[in-house]
Amino acid sequence: MLATLGEKTITDISNIGQFGRFLWQNAGACLRSSWNHRTYPLIWAQMHIIGVRSVPVIMITGAFVGMTLAIQAYDQLAGMGLEERLGVLINISVVKELGPVLAAVMLAGRVGGALTAELGTMNVTEQIDAVRSMGTDPIWYLVAPRVLACVLLTPFLIIYADLLGILGGYFVGVIQLEINNRAYWDFSASGVGLWDVAVGVVKGIFFGGAIAVISCYKGFTCREGAQGVGQACTEAFVASFISILALDFALAVMFKAIYNTFWPFKSLVG
């Protein structure tokens, strides 16, 4: 039992070290790619795959999140005579937490799985070794464009999710539940500020980087065979999902500390 535990501990430490090395190499490759115009076509191609094709899924997710929040919260607010403040609850929840997190989870399922499967297949069929034998760094050629595309486009996808979440909440709250239109938007404007929107958008940079790096690493290190690629896709999604939740908590604590430092009076009033 102790031998098994020790062996697993050593394996986990080794995996963490390999991931740290992969992350460091990827950071250097991303810096080189951002200044090398030869990689721009690769980045644009990944932007189309990762960003443009994900827009419909992200918009649908955001819309249903806003509508579900409106349905669930209306009865509680109406019981206290605060139904006109429904917009504040929906919009602040969507732009700061639910929009970024759920959009990132959808990207982890759609984009992360595709990246892992693509690179995993290339690893199994020795295409990555072929790229390396040609004198090209596979991390620079294969990983960096995908990571940069995810980092650059995830914040924009979160904006789409926020917009549709706000419109979905408006549709249910004002049109279906007949809340006063002007009061709905006035309370929303007073309760949701530029800082709240910026927090959710900045989270997207970290979420996109985590999804891309974890997915590419799992693809590079997957075992041979179809079963190995499938298991790598599953592990990539689980690891991405956990990292999204952990990053969301850490960033929420950090942004709250920053806000309380620079605007202490507003935080006390809130």
C-alpha positions in Angstrom: 0.0 0.0 0.0 2.8 2.4 0.9 4.7 1.4 -2.2 1.7 2.1 -4.4 1.1 5.5 -2.7 4.7 6.4 -3.1 4.8 5.4 -6.7 1.6 7.5 -7.5 3.1 10.5 -5.6 6.3 10.3 -7.7 4.3 10.0 -10.9 2.1 13.0 -10.0 5.2 15.1 -9.2 6.8 14.1 -12.4 3.6 15.0 -14.4 3.5 18.4 -12.7 7.1 19.0 -13.6 6.5 18.0 -17.2 3.5 20.3 -17.4 5.5 23.2 -15.9 8.2 22.6 -18.5 5.6 22.5 -21.3 4.0 25.7 -19.9 7.4 27.5 -19.9 8.2 26.4 -23.4 4.8 27.4 -24.6 5.2 30.9 -23.0 8.4 31.4 -24.9 6.9 30.1 -28.2 3.9 32.5 -27.8 6.2 35.4 -27.4 8.2 34.5 -30.5 5.0 33.9 -32.4 3.5 37.3 -31.5 6.5 39.0 -33.2 6.9 36.6 -36.1 4.6 37.4 -39.1 5.1 33.9 -40.5 2.8 32.5 -37.7 0.0 35.0 -38.3 -1.7 32.8 -40.9 -1.7 29.9 -38.5 -3.1 32.1 -35.7 -5.9 33.5 -38.0 -6.8 29.9 -39.0 -7.1 28.9 -35.4 -9.1 32.0 -34.6 -11.7 31.0 -37.2 -11.9 27.5 -35.8 -11.9 28.4 -32.1 -13.7 31.8 -32.2 -16.1 32.1 -35.1 -17.4 28.6 -35.0 -18.0 28.9 -31.2 -20.2 32.0 -31.4 -23.6 30.3 -31.9 -23.0 27.9 -29.0 -21.8 30.7 -26.7 -24.8 32.9 -27.6 -27.3 30.2 -27.0 -25.7 29.4 -23.6 -25.8 33.1 -22.6 -29.4 33.6 -23.6 -30.7 30.6 -21.6 -28.6 31.6 -18.6 -30.3 35.0 -18.5 -33.8 33.6 -19.0 -33.3 30.9 -16.4 -32.1 33.5 -13.9 -35.1 35.7 -14.5 -37.6 32.8 -14.0 -35.9 31.6 -10.8 -35.4 35.0 -9.2 -38.7 36.7 -10.0 -40.9 35.0 -7.3 -38.4 35.8 -4.5 -38.1 39.5 -5.5 -41.8 39.9 -6.2 -42.6 38.6 -2.7 -40.6 41.5 -1.3 -41.9 44.1 -3.8 -38.5 44.3 -5.5 -39.3 42.8 -8.9 -38.2 46.0 -10.7 -34.6 45.2 -9.4 -34.6 41.9 -11.3 -32.4 43.4 -13.9 -29.6 44.2 -11.4 -29.6 40.6 -10.2 -29.5 39.1 -13.7 -27.0 41.5 -15.2 -24.5 41.5 -12.4 -24.6 37.7 -12.1 -24.2 37.3 -15.9 -21.4 39.7 -16.5 -19.2 38.9 -13.4 -19.7 35.1 -12.9 -22.1 33.0 -14.9 -21.3 34.5 -18.3 -17.5 34.0 -18.1 -17.6 30.7 -16.3 -20.3 29.0 -18.5 -18.8 30.4 -21.7 -15.4 29.0 -20.6 -17.0 25.6 -19.8 -18.6 25.4 -23.2 -15.3 26.3 -24.8 -13.6 23.6 -22.7 -16.0 21.0 -24.1 -16.1 22.2 -27.7 -12.6 23.7 -28.3 -10.6 21.8 -25.6 -11.8 18.4 -26.8 -11.1 19.3 -30.4 -7.6 20.5 -29.6 -6.8 17.4 -27.6 -8.2 15.0 -30.2 -6.3 16.8 -33.0 -2.9 16.9 -31.3 -3.4 13.5 -29.8 -4.0 12.0 -33.2 -0.9 13.7 -34.5 1.0 12.4 -31.6 -0.2 8.8 -32.1 0.5 8.9 -35.8 4.0 10.4 -35.2 3.2 13.6 -37.1 4.6 15.6 -34.2 7.9 13.7 -34.4 7.9 14.4 -38.2 7.6 18.1 -37.5 10.4 17.9 -35.0 12.6 15.9 -37.4 12.2 18.7 -40.0 13.9 21.1 -37.6 10.7 22.9 -36.5 9.7 23.3 -32.9 6.3 21.6 -32.6 5.3 23.8 -29.7 6.0 26.9 -31.7 4.3 25.5 -34.8 1.3 23.6 -33.3 0.7 24.8 -29.8 1.4 28.6 -29.7 -1.1 29.5 -32.5 -3.9 27.6 -30.7 -3.0 29.1 -27.3 -2.9 32.7 -28.7 -6.2 32.2 -30.5 -7.9 31.0 -27.3 -6.4 33.8 -25.2 -7.3 36.5 -27.7 -10.9 35.4 -28.5 -12.2 34.0 -25.2 -12.9 37.6 -23.9 -14.8 38.4 -27.0 -16.9 35.3 -26.7 -17.6 36.2 -23.1 -18.9 39.5 -24.3 -21.3 37.7 -26.7 -22.5 35.5 -23.8 -23.0 38.6 -21.6 -25.0 40.4 -24.2 -27.3 37.5 -24.9 -27.7 36.8 -21.2 -28.8 40.4 -20.6 -31.2 40.2 -23.6 -32.6 36.9 -22.4 -33.2 38.3 -18.9 -34.9 41.3 -20.5 -37.1 39.2 -22.6 -38.4 37.2 -19.7 -38.5 40.0 -17.2 -40.0 42.8 -19.2 -41.9 41.1 -22.0 -43.1 37.9 -20.3 -43.3 39.0 -16.7 -44.3 42.6 -17.5 -41.8 44.4 -15.3 -41.6 48.2 -16.0 -39.2 48.7 -18.8 -37.6 52.0 -17.7 -37.3 50.8 -14.0 -35.7 47.6 -15.2 -32.9 49.4 -17.1 -32.5 52.2 -14.6 -31.8 49.8 -11.7 -29.6 47.8 -14.0 -27.5 50.8 -15.0 -27.1 51.9 -11.4 -26.1 48.5 -10.2 -23.8 47.3 -13.0 -20.7 49.3 -13.7 -17.8 49.2 -16.2 -15.7 47.5 -13.5 -18.1 44.5 -13.3 -18.0 44.1 -17.1 -14.2 44.4 -17.2 -13.8 41.8 -14.4 -15.7 39.2 -16.5 -13.8 40.0 -19.7 -10.4 39.8 -18.0 -11.2 36.5 -16.5 -11.7 35.2 -20.1 -8.0 35.8 -20.8 -7.0 33.4 -18.0 -9.8 30.9 -18.8 -8.8 30.8 -22.5 -5.1 30.3 -21.7 -5.9 27.5 -19.2 -8.1 25.6 -21.6 -5.7 25.8 -24.5 -2.5 24.9 -22.5 -4.2 22.0 -20.7 -5.8 20.6 -23.9 -2.6 20.9 -25.9 -0.5 19.3 -23.2 -2.9 16.3 -22.9 -2.8 15.9 -26.7 1.0 16.0 -26.7 1.3 13.4 -23.9 -1.6 11.0 -24.7 -1.1 7.3 -25.0 -1.2 5.4 -28.2 -4.4 4.1 -29.7 -7.9 5.3 -29.9 -8.5 4.6 -26.3 -5.6 6.8 -25.3 -6.8 9.7 -27.4 -10.3 9.4 -25.9 -9.0 9.3 -22.4 -6.9 12.3 -23.0 -9.9 14.3 -24.2 -11.8 13.3 -21.0 -8.9 14.2 -18.8 -8.4 17.5 -20.7 -12.1 18.6 -20.1 -12.0 17.6 -16.4 -8.8 19.4 -15.8 -9.9 22.5 -17.7 -13.2 22.6 -15.8 -11.5 22.3 -12.4 -8.9 25.0 -13.5 -11.7 27.3 -14.6 -13.4 27.1 -11.2 -10.1 27.5 -9.3 -9.1 30.5 -11.4 -12.6 32.0 -11.0 -12.2 31.9 -7.2 -8.7 33.2 -7.2 -9.5 36.0 -9.6 -12.6 37.0 -7.7 -10.5 37.3 -4.5 -7.9 39.3 -6.3 -10.2 41.7 -8.0 -12.2 42.2 -4.8 -8.9 43.1 -3.0 -8.0 45.5 -5.9 -11.4 47.2 -5.8 -11.3 47.6 -2.0 -7.8 49.1 -2.2 -8.6 51.8 -4.8 -12.3 52.4 -4.0 -12.6 51.6 -0.3 -15.5 54.0 0.2 -17.6 52.5 -2.6 -17.0 49.0 -1.2 -18.1 50.0 2.3 -21.3 51.6 0.9 -22.0 48.5 -1.3 
